[in-house]
Structures are given as structure tokens and as C-alpha cells.
Amino acid sequence: MRITCPNCGERDRREFYYQGDAVALSRPAPDAGLEAWDDYLHNRENPAGDTRDLWFHEAGCGAWVVVTRNTATHAVLDTALAERSPR
């Protein structure tokens, strides 16, 4: 699988560290309550299809990248810097 880093261009996925679902960018407010925090910390979807994932460009520029990809085909549909990605 090839991932296009917004800073470095197209690279092999082995340059990146997979962090998981980009839901980590949608943190609940500190006073959101236990149920919201429990859901945020422990529950993840496992869809077959398009997902948004966080990848760290470990062997490159050190950027956090949100990768939109299809889990069934492994096709990378879009990439964006996490700091500029919509929450």
C-alpha cells in the first residue's frame, strides 16, 4: 500500500506507524461525562469500506496524517495533515 504524505509525497506504508481510527481527533469535552469518555476510549467500529485512520510518518517528516482508505480494497482515497483535517 502506498500513502501520499502531504509533506513528502507518495511513500510505502512501511514508513508510517498506524495509530487507528481518526476518531481520536474528536475528543469529548472534559466534562462530557463517563459514558462519552468510555465510548471514546473503548468502542471502535470495524467497517468494511471507507474509513478515516491516523498514521504517523515515522520514517519521514514526523507528520500525523489522516488517511481515508477502503478497508476491503486497501485503496487510499485521500490524505490530509491531521492538524488541517476536519474533526
HUUR-V887597 format. One record per residue. RES is the residue in three letters. OMEGA is omega in whole degrees, -180 to 180 (* if undefined). NEAR is the number of other C-alpha atoms within 8 Angstrom. D_FIRST is the distance of its C-alpha to the first C-alpha in Angstrom with 1 decimal. Layout:
# HUUR-V887597
res=RES omega=OMEGA near=NEAR d_first=D_FIRST
res=RES omega=OMEGA near=NEAR d_first=D_FIRST
This chain:
# HUUR-V887597
res=MET omega=179 near=7 d_first=0.0
res=ARG omega=179 near=8 d_first=3.8
res=ILE omega=178 near=11 d_first=6.7
res=THR omega=174 near=9 d_first=10.1
res=CYS omega=179 near=12 d_first=12.8
res=PRO omega=180 near=9 d_first=16.1
res=ASN omega=-169 near=6 d_first=17.9
res=CYS omega=-177 near=9 d_first=15.9
res=GLY omega=-175 near=7 d_first=13.8
res=GLU omega=-179 near=8 d_first=10.2
res=ARG omega=174 near=10 d_first=8.8
res=ASP omega=-177 near=9 d_first=6.3
res=ARG omega=179 near=8 d_first=5.7
res=ARG omega=175 near=5 d_first=8.7
res=GLU omega=-174 near=10 d_first=10.8
res=PHE omega=175 near=11 d_first=10.9
res=TYR omega=-179 near=9 d_first=13.0
res=TYR omega=-179 near=8 d_first=12.5
res=GLN omega=-180 near=8 d_first=16.0
res=GLY omega=-178 near=7 d_first=16.1
res=ASP omega=-179 near=10 d_first=17.4
res=ALA omega=175 near=10 d_first=18.6
res=VAL omega=178 near=7 d_first=22.0
res=ALA omega=178 near=7 d_first=22.8
res=LEU omega=-177 near=6 d_first=23.5
res=SER omega=-179 near=7 d_first=26.3
res=ARG omega=175 near=7 d_first=28.6
res=PRO omega=175 near=9 d_first=32.0
res=ALA omega=-179 near=5 d_first=35.2
res=PRO omega=-179 near=5 d_first=36.9
res=ASP omega=-175 near=5 d_first=39.7
res=ALA omega=-180 near=8 d_first=37.6
res=GLY omega=-175 near=7 d_first=38.9
res=LEU omega=-178 near=6 d_first=37.8
res=GLU omega=179 near=6 d_first=36.3
res=ALA omega=180 near=9 d_first=33.9
res=TRP omega=177 near=10 d_first=32.9
res=ASP omega=179 near=9 d_first=32.5
res=ASP omega=-179 near=8 d_first=30.3
res=TYR omega=-175 near=11 d_first=28.2
res=LEU omega=-168 near=6 d_first=27.9
res=HIS omega=-173 near=6 d_first=27.6
res=ASN omega=178 near=7 d_first=26.5
res=ARG omega=173 near=5 d_first=23.0
res=GLU omega=176 near=4 d_first=22.0
res=ASN omega=-173 near=4 d_first=19.5
res=PRO omega=168 near=7 d_first=18.8
res=ALA omega=-177 near=7 d_first=17.1
res=GLY omega=-174 near=8 d_first=15.8
res=ASP omega=178 near=9 d_first=15.2
res=THR omega=172 near=10 d_first=15.1
res=ARG omega=-177 near=10 d_first=15.4
res=ASP omega=175 near=13 d_first=14.0
res=LEU omega=176 near=14 d_first=15.0
res=TRP omega=178 near=13 d_first=12.9
res=PHE omega=-179 near=12 d_first=15.0
res=HIS omega=-172 near=14 d_first=14.1
res=GLU omega=-177 near=10 d_first=15.9
res=ALA omega=-179 near=7 d_first=15.5
res=GLY omega=-172 near=8 d_first=16.2
res=CYS omega=179 near=8 d_first=18.6
res=GLY omega=-180 near=8 d_first=18.9
res=ALA omega=170 near=10 d_first=18.2
res=TRP omega=-175 near=11 d_first=17.4
res=VAL omega=172 near=14 d_first=14.9
res=VAL omega=-178 near=14 d_first=15.0
res=VAL omega=173 near=14 d_first=11.7
res=THR omega=-176 near=12 d_first=12.7
res=ARG omega=177 near=14 d_first=10.3
res=ASN omega=-177 near=13 d_first=11.4
res=THR omega=179 near=11 d_first=11.5
res=ALA omega=-177 near=6 d_first=12.7
res=THR omega=-175 near=5 d_first=10.2
res=HIS omega=177 near=8 d_first=7.0
res=ALA omega=176 near=8 d_first=7.7
res=VAL omega=-175 near=12 d_first=8.0
res=LEU omega=-177 near=8 d_first=11.7
res=ASP omega=172 near=7 d_first=13.1
res=THR omega=178 near=13 d_first=13.2
res=ALA omega=174 near=11 d_first=16.6
res=LEU omega=-177 near=11 d_first=18.4
res=ALA omega=-179 near=9 d_first=19.7
res=GLU omega=179 near=5 d_first=23.2
res=ARG omega=-177 near=6 d_first=23.2
res=SER omega=176 near=8 d_first=21.5
res=PRO omega=-177 near=3 d_first=24.0
res=ARG omega=* near=4 d_first=24.9
